Amino acid sequence: MTGEEVALVIETGGRLLPIEIKTTARPRLADATALRAFRAEYGKTARAGLLLHTGSTLEWLMPDVLAAPWWRVL
């Protein structure tokens, strides 16, 4: 265990979806640290991480971290 924590984890079909929530409008790779640590720890059991933010852009920060505005998801 790394000591990093994600905000939420949704389990479905034996897979885990880690979710991080940030109050930034411009998410950066540094905002995905906990998601990356979670995926490293849980391996193939974990899906790509979801980073929710306050901005308006939907983008892949890296191949396994999708940054999305919270209001587009809820």
C-alpha positions in Angstrom: 0.0 0.0 0.0 1.3 3.4 -0.9 -0.8 5.7 1.4 -2.5 7.3 -1.6 -6.3 7.3 -1.5 -8.9 7.9 -4.2 -12.2 9.6 -3.4 -14.5 6.8 -4.6 -14.3 3.2 -5.9 -17.1 1.7 -7.8 -17.1 -2.1 -8.2 -19.0 -3.7 -11.0 -18.5 -7.0 -12.8 -15.5 -7.8 -10.7 -13.7 -4.7 -11.9 -12.9 -1.5 -10.0 -13.4 2.1 -11.2 -11.3 4.5 -9.2 -12.5 8.1 -9.1 -10.7 11.2 -7.9 -12.4 14.6 -7.4 -10.5 17.8 -7.7 -11.6 21.5 -7.4 -9.5 22.6 -10.3 -10.7 23.7 -13.7 -7.5 22.6 -15.4 -6.5 19.1 -14.2 -2.9 18.2 -14.5 -1.0 14.9 -14.4 -0.1 15.7 -10.8 -3.8 15.6 -9.9 -3.9 11.9 -11.0 -1.3 10.7 -8.5 -3.7 8.7 -6.3 -5.4 7.2 -9.4 -2.1 6.0 -10.8 -1.1 4.5 -7.4 -4.5 2.8 -7.2 -4.1 1.3 -10.6 -0.5 0.2 -9.9 -1.7 -1.6 -6.7 -4.8 -3.3 -8.2 -3.5 -4.0 -11.7 -5.9 -5.4 -14.2 -8.7 -5.4 -11.7 -8.8 -1.6 -12.0 -10.3 0.1 -14.9 -8.9 3.4 -16.2 -9.2 6.1 -13.6 -11.7 8.9 -13.7 -10.7 12.4 -12.5 -13.7 14.7 -12.0 -13.0 18.4 -12.1 -14.7 21.8 -12.3 -13.6 22.8 -15.8 -15.2 22.1 -19.2 -12.7 19.9 -21.0 -13.0 16.2 -21.4 -9.5 14.7 -22.1 -7.3 11.8 -21.4 -4.4 13.0 -19.2 -2.7 9.7 -20.0 -3.9 6.4 -21.5 -5.4 5.2 -18.2 -6.7 8.5 -16.7 -9.7 10.3 -18.1 -10.3 13.9 -16.8 -14.0 14.9 -17.1 -16.1 17.8 -15.9 -18.2 16.6 -12.9 -21.3 18.0 -14.5 -20.9 15.9 -17.6 -20.8 12.7 -15.6 -23.6 13.3 -13.1 
